[in-house]
Amino acid sequence: MVDFNLISGTIWLVCGIVILVLGYIIAFRGRADLHVDYDESVDPAYVSQWAGGTALLMGLLVVTYAIHQMLYGYNPAAFGALIVTLFILSYATKRFARGWGYRG
């Protein structure tokens, strides 16, 4: 039988890789238009830098959590911290995509 932590960790790892790929495309390929909340009046380079960079951070956190879960098992405090952090960073990416902090 396969351990639940390996299955769950693998799912989190796949999700983290998907987030990293999308963050990479936004941040390094300049595809700010891929962000659902992108406001076209904002400079795409600014959105790519900040929203893409924040998405990369989110992906790294999810991958780190996945590896932690596969190695050490489920930890409710780590899971709660991940969820809260992802909510905060998700909100930040939406704000960056809408031009928060942009001084055009």
N, C-alpha and C positions, 0 to 999 in steps of 0.2 A: 504494500500500500504506500502511496506517495504521501509525504507529510503535507499537511495543510499549509504550513508556512512556506514551503517551496512553491506550491501552486499559487498562493496569494502573492508571494514575492515576485514570481514570474509575471503575473498579470500587472503588478505595479511597475515592473521593469519595462514591459512593453509600452505601457502608458507613458512612462518617463522618456523612453526613446522617441515616441511620437511627438511629445512636447518639445524635445530637443531638436528634432528635425524641423518642425514648424518654426521654432525660435531661430534656428540657423538660417532658414530661408528668409525670414523677416529681417533679421539682424545683418547678415552678411551678403545676402543677395538683393537687399533693398526692396523687398516686396511688401511694403507697408500696407498695400491694398488687400492683403490676405487677412488682416485683422478686421473682425466684424464691426468694430466700433470706430474704424478709421474715418476721420473727417478730412475731406479732400482739401480744405482750406489750410491745413497744417502741412508744413514741409515734410515730405516723405522721408528724408534723411534723418530728421529729428525723431520721427515715429519709429523708424527702423532701429535707430540707436537705442532708444529708451524702452520702447515696448518689446522689441526683439531681445534686448539684453535681459529684461525682466523675465521674459518667457524662457530664456536659457537658464536663468537662475531657478525658475520653477522646475524645469526638467531635471536639472542637477539634483535638486532636493528630492524629487520623486525617485530618481535612480538610486540615490544614497539610501533612502528609506527602504527601497526594495532589497538592496544588498544587505542592509541591516536585518530585515525580516528573514531573509533566507539563511543568514548566518546565526542569528541569535533568537529568532522567533518573534512572535507578536508582542509588542509593548504598547499598552494603551496610552501611555504618556507621549511616546514618540508619534503614535498615530494621531492623537489629538493636536500635538504641536504641528504636524505636517498639514493637517486639514485647515487649521487656523491660519498658518502661514500662506497656504495656497489661496485662501479667500482674500487675504490682504494683498498678496501680489497680483491676483487676478483683478482686483479693484484698481490697483496701480496701473496695470497695463491698459485697462479701459480708459483711465484718466489720461495717460500718455498718448493713446491713440486719438483722443479728442483734443489734444493740444495743451494739456496741463503742463505749465512751466515753459511753454514755447514763447520765445520773445522775437517773433518774426517781424 
